[in-house]
């Protein structure tokens, strides 16, 4: 399979949470780069935009979903102006 990302992602296995509307949903971060991440999610309802929190990496980042496949989502981090 051809890699189409401009920034390569590092494979990881980290606990994270998807935060939106005062709610937090657990997830597993499967890959991570400076511009985005791939997540495994069990919760069927994940909004298009949310905040990703990864406590062990001290990350709290606004992001936007760019693709979905069953229980996996790909996201891009939103840049802060």
C-alpha positions in Angstrom: 0.0 0.0 0.0 1.4 3.4 -1.0 1.9 5.9 1.8 0.1 9.2 1.0 0.8 11.2 4.1 3.3 14.0 3.9 4.3 13.5 7.6 5.0 9.9 8.6 3.3 8.8 11.8 4.9 6.9 14.6 3.2 3.7 15.7 2.1 4.0 19.4 -0.3 2.4 21.8 -1.4 5.1 24.2 -4.6 5.7 26.2 -6.4 8.8 25.2 -9.7 10.5 25.5 -12.0 12.3 23.1 -13.5 15.4 24.7 -16.6 17.1 23.4 -19.7 18.8 24.9 -18.6 18.2 28.4 -18.2 14.5 27.7 -15.0 12.3 27.6 -14.9 9.1 25.6 -11.9 6.7 25.9 -9.8 5.8 22.9 -6.5 4.2 22.0 -4.0 6.2 20.0 -2.5 3.9 17.4 -0.3 6.3 15.5 0.8 9.8 16.0 2.6 12.6 14.1 3.0 16.3 14.4 -0.1 16.9 12.2 -2.5 14.1 13.2 -3.2 10.7 14.6 -5.1 7.4 14.2 -7.4 6.3 16.9 -9.3 3.1 17.9 -12.7 4.0 19.4 -15.5 1.9 20.9 -18.0 4.7 21.1 -20.1 4.9 18.0 -20.8 8.6 18.2 -17.7 10.7 17.8 -18.2 14.3 16.4 -16.4 15.7 13.5 -14.4 18.1 15.7 -13.2 17.5 19.3 -10.3 17.7 21.7 -7.9 14.8 21.9 -6.2 14.3 25.3 -3.2 12.0 25.7 -2.1 12.3 29.4 1.2 10.3 29.1 2.4 12.6 26.3 1.1 15.8 27.9 -1.0 16.4 24.7 -4.3 18.3 24.6 -5.1 19.2 21.0 -8.1 20.3 19.0 -8.6 18.1 16.0 -10.9 17.3 13.1 -11.8 13.8 11.7 -10.6 13.2 8.1 -11.7 9.6 7.7 -13.7 6.8 9.5 -13.6 3.0 9.2 -15.7 1.0 11.6 -13.9 1.5 15.0 -11.0 3.5 13.6 -10.7 7.2 12.9 -8.0 9.4 11.3 -7.7 12.9 12.4 -5.8 16.1 11.7 -4.7 18.5 14.4 -6.2 22.0 14.1 -3.6 24.8 14.0 -3.8 27.4 16.6 -3.6 30.9 15.2 
